[in-house]
């Protein structure tokens, strides 16, 4: 899964003498790319044979992991964006204010 920002939606950047205010859409899942699954060989254990339900359980565990990541990935993308933007503008000694579209607050922020 890839999370990020749909920049075809409104993006707003305001620069003042004291800071930069950036308003972007909330991050979302942009794509889900299938993972290639290849089982090259299955071997039964010495005591236990591999059952179809063993493979089903392993695949369901992978799907559950993907669902868990889906819930957290957009927020991780937002935090990464804020961090990278701050790092890029740090040497300019500007205050950086980042707002995501669904947040309720005044715009633009006052520096």
C-alpha positions in Angstrom: 0.0 0.0 0.0 1.1 3.5 -0.7 -0.2 6.5 1.2 0.2 10.1 0.3 -1.6 13.3 -0.8 -4.0 13.7 -3.7 -2.4 16.9 -5.1 -5.1 17.3 -7.7 -7.1 18.7 -4.8 -6.4 22.1 -3.4 -2.9 22.8 -2.0 -2.3 26.2 -0.4 1.1 27.6 0.6 1.5 31.1 2.3 4.9 32.6 3.0 5.5 35.5 5.3 8.6 37.0 6.8 8.2 34.8 9.8 7.0 31.5 8.6 5.4 29.2 6.0 1.8 27.9 6.3 1.0 24.8 4.2 -2.5 23.4 3.8 -2.7 20.1 2.0 -5.5 17.5 1.7 -5.5 14.8 4.3 -3.3 11.8 3.4 -5.1 8.7 2.1 -4.3 5.3 0.6 -3.3 6.1 -3.0 -2.7 2.6 -4.3 -2.8 -1.0 -3.3 -0.4 -3.1 -5.2 -0.8 -6.8 -5.3 2.0 -8.8 -3.9 3.2 -11.7 -5.9 2.8 -14.9 -4.0 4.6 -18.0 -5.1 4.8 -21.2 -3.2 7.6 -23.1 -4.7 7.6 -26.1 -2.5 5.6 -27.5 0.4 7.0 -30.2 2.6 5.1 -32.0 5.2 6.7 -32.1 8.7 8.0 -35.3 10.2 4.9 -35.5 12.4 2.4 -33.2 10.8 1.2 -32.9 7.2 0.6 -29.4 5.7 -3.2 -28.8 5.6 -5.0 -26.3 3.4 -6.2 -24.5 6.5 -2.5 -23.8 7.3 -2.1 -21.9 4.1 -5.4 -20.1 4.6 -4.3 -19.0 8.0 -1.0 -17.7 6.7 -2.8 -15.7 4.0 -5.4 -14.3 6.4 -2.6 -13.2 8.7 -1.1 -11.3 5.8 -4.5 -9.7 5.0 -4.9 -8.6 8.6 -1.5 -7.0 8.6 -2.5 -5.1 5.5 -5.7 -3.9 7.1 -3.8 -2.8 10.2 -1.3 -0.8 8.0 -4.2 0.7 6.1 -5.5 2.3 9.3 -2.1 3.8 10.2 -0.4 4.5 6.9 -2.1 7.9 6.1 -1.2 9.3 9.5 2.4 8.1 9.0 2.5 9.9 5.6 1.3 13.1 7.2 3.9 12.9 10.0 6.6 12.2 7.4 5.5 15.2 5.3 5.6 17.5 8.3 9.1 16.3 9.3 10.6 16.5 5.8 9.1 20.0 5.2 10.5 21.2 8.5 13.9 19.8 7.8 14.0 21.4 4.4 13.1 24.8 5.7 15.1 24.6 9.0 18.1 26.4 7.6 15.9 29.4 6.7 14.9 29.8 10.3 11.2 29.9 9.4 8.3 28.6 11.5 6.5 26.0 9.6 2.7 25.4 10.1 1.2 22.4 8.4 -2.6 21.9 8.3 -4.4 19.0 6.7 -7.8 19.7 5.0 -10.2 18.1 7.5 -8.8 19.9 10.6 -10.9 22.7 12.0 -8.7 25.8 12.7 -8.3 29.3 11.5 -6.4 29.8 8.2 -3.9 31.1 7.8 -2.2 30.7 11.1 -0.8 33.8 12.8 3.0 33.8 13.4 
